[in-house]
């Protein structure tokens, strides 16, 4: 079956008093699974995080970008995700080889992998001298609830966040995606209650995506009067390059470069985000050392 391309819908509802995002990230999450060899529970945790990152990136403008770090006390270690306003997303986990028995609902035990204690840190590069930073404690480890809490506490915007990843028996990702519904000033208590009930009653994100719903259909499931403002393609993009790695090696300093040349005859640098390996032989390291000296 041909994989549908990943796309994000940005919309509004209730006369602009609700801002909404819905996204399919199946190809992105499966690409990360393949690159990092994540086991199913790790795939789900990383997938939920990069899905949230994709939607939060779509809230930015121009050259702005953000980084999310989920630092829980579970076996997966830290989850890192980065995104920007162009729909470019990347991410990785400290320990990709984590798979736990299903939870009491028969689902992948994401909270068990992430942990139920720790923090979610969000850093936004908005072109200012200092990045905006927000941090909230992990409240469930399931991540959807945790990002809901982040919006309420750190950005003072009540929100509903749904995130889901469905992993096949062969470890591939069959569907992944999510939504963020942000409640803006001006809503009545009755309208807020209606939205909360719709979110509570809706099937899981993965159920809807698995049924073939497009992101805009998922939005209208929650907000029947939703108006689509625009859409954005979501892609895995890593900013690493051989030139950037060379600059990293230069920053090690002369002493460390001389040690690499004398002891190892080569250097291999692996990018955390995409798992690409960059190999430099002795002659190439000598050129880099000469640059470091100049």
N, C-alpha and C positions, 0 to 999 in steps of 0.2 A: 504494500500500500504506500502510495506517495505521501511523504510528510508535508503537511501544510506549512507554509512559511509563518514564522513568528511575527505577530503584529500586535500593536497596542492601540486601543481606542481611548481617546480622551473625550469626555462628554459632560453634560450638565443636565440638571432636572429641577423640577419645582421652581421655575422662573429664576434659575441661576442661584438658588439657595443651597443646592447640592452640587458638589464637584465630584466627578466619578472617573475612574480609570479601570479598564479591564484589559487583560493581556493573555496571549498564548505564548509560552516559552518552551514548548516541547523540544524543538531542534537545539536551542541553546543549552538546555539541561542535559540532553543526550550527548551533545558535543563535549561538555564538561565531564560527564561520566566517562566518556571514551578517553579523553586526554589524561584524566587523573586516576582512572581505574577505580572509581568509587564503588563500594558495595551498596546494596539497596538502601539501607537506612541512611547512610552517609549521602547517597544521591538525593534522597528526599529532603534532607536538611539543607544541603547546599542548594538544591533546586528551589526550595521555598525562599531562601535568602536572596538568590539572584533575581527571582521573580519580583520580590518586594523592591529590590534595587532598580530593576528596569522601570517600574512604575514611579518610584521616587525620582529617578533620573528624568523622567518625562515632565516632572514638575519644575525642572530647571530651565534656564534659557541660555542661548548662545554657547559660549565656551565653558559654562559652569559644569562642575562634575562633583560626584560624591563618593564616599567610601563608607561601607558598613562593616563593623567588626562585631560578631557575636561571640562573646567570651564566656562560655558556660563551663560548668564543672563536670561535664560528661566526657566519655571516651573519645569523642570526635575532635576535641580540642577547639581551636579557634576557627570560625568560618569568616572568610573575608570576601567581600563583593565590592566591585567598583562599577559605576555607570556614569553616563552623561546625558545631555539633552538630545543627543543624536541617536539614541537607542543602542549605543555600543556598551556591552556588558561583559564582564569577566569575573571569575571567582575561583576560590579553592578552599579546601579544608586542611587542617593540620594532619589529621589521620584519616585518609580516605577509606581504609580497610576496616570499617565498622559496620557490622550488621547484627541487629539484636532480634530476639524473638518478638513476634507481634504483640501489640498492647492488648488491653482487655476488650477493645472494640474490634480486634482482628486487623488493625491497621499497622503500618510501619511505625515503630516506636521512636519517633523523632525526638520527643522530650527526653527519652532515655539516653539518646545519643548526644543531644545538646547539653543536657543537664538542666536542673530547675533552679540553680543558683548561679549568679554571675551578672553580666551587664551586656546591653547592646549599645555600642558607641557609633554615632553617625557624625561624619565630618564632611562638610560641604565647602568646596572651593568656589566661592562666589565672586572671585576677582578682587577681593579686598586684601588688605595686608595680612590679616589673620583669617583662617578658615572658621566658619561657624561650626561649633561642636555641641552635640547633644548626647546625653547618656542617661539611660534608664535601666533599672534592674530587670532581669529576666523574671517574669511572673509565672510562666507555665512551661517554657521550653518547646512548645508546639509551634512557636514563631508567629502565627497569625494573631493570636491574642497579644503576643509581646509587641508586635508592631502597632497594633491598635492602642496599646498602652503608651508606646513611644509618641504617637501623634497627640494623644490626650495630654500627656505630661510635658513633653519637650517642645511641641509646636502649638500647644493650647488649641488644638482643632479636634473636636470629637470625630471619630472615624470608625468605620468597620472595615477590617482587613481580612480577606479570605485568600489562602494560599494552598495549592495542592500539587502533588507529583504522584503519578501512578507508574510503578515500576513493574515490568513484565517478568515472568519466571526466568527468562534468559538475561536478566539484568538491564535490558534496554528500557528506555523511557517511552511509554505509550502516549501519555499526555502530561502536560504541566502548564500551570497558569495561575491567574489570580485576579482579584479585584480590590480596589480601595474606594470606599464611599466616604467623602468628607462632608460633614454637616456644617454649613456656614451660618452666620447670624441671620435671624429673621424667620427661622422655622418655628412653627407652633409645636406645642407639646404633642398634639394629636399627630402631626406629620412625623415627628421624631419617632413616636411609638409605632406608627405604620411602617416606617423604614426598618426599625429594629425587629418588628415581627416578620417582615419579608426576609430579612437576613437570617433570622432564626429558623424560618420554615423552608428555606431553599435547600435543595440537594447540595452535596459537596461540589466544589469546583471541578474535581476530577470526573465526577459523574456527568456534569453538564458538558464538559469538553469531550468526554468519551462518547457522549451521545451525538457529537458532531456540531455542537453549538459554536458559533463564532463569538469573538469577544463582545461585539455590539449586542448580540442576542443574550449573552450572559448579563450584560448591563440591564437590558430591558426586562429580564426576569425579575430583577430587583426593583427597578425604577421604570415602570411602564411608559412614562412620558419622557424618558431620556432622549436628549438630542445629541447626536454625534457631532463634535466640533472638528476633530481631525484625527488622523491615524499616523502611526509611526512604525516602520519596520524595526524589529529587534534583532540584533546580530551579536554573535560572539566576536569581539575584536580585542586583540592584545596589543598594547603599545610597545612591546619589547622589540628590539632589533639588534643586529650585531654591533652597530655603531653605539647604541646605548650601553651595551654590555662592555664595550671597549672603554667607555667613560667610567663605568663602575670599576673596571680593573685599574685604570689610571688612579682612581681615588683611593685604592688600597695603599699606594705609596711605594717608593723605590725598594724599601727593605723587603716587603712582602712579595713584590714582583721578582726580585732577585732570588728569593727562596723558592718560588714556583719554578723558575728556570733551572736552578741548580738541583733541586731535589726531585721535581716531578717531570721536568722536560715538557710539560704541557699544562693546560688548565681547562676544565670543563665547567661551564656555568649553566645552570638549569633555571629557567624562569618559573617562579612559583605559580604564576597565573595560567600559563598555557603548556607548561611541561616541555617546551622546546629546549633542546640542549645546544649550546654554542661551544665548540671546541677550538682552542687556540694552541698551535704547536709552538715549539721552542723559538723558531725564527719570528713568528708573529708576536710572541710575548716580548722578545727583544725590542721589536719596533715600538711596542706599547711602553716598555721601560724607558726607551730613548725619549718618547713623548713626555713621560712623567718627569724626566730630568730637565727637560727644556722649559 
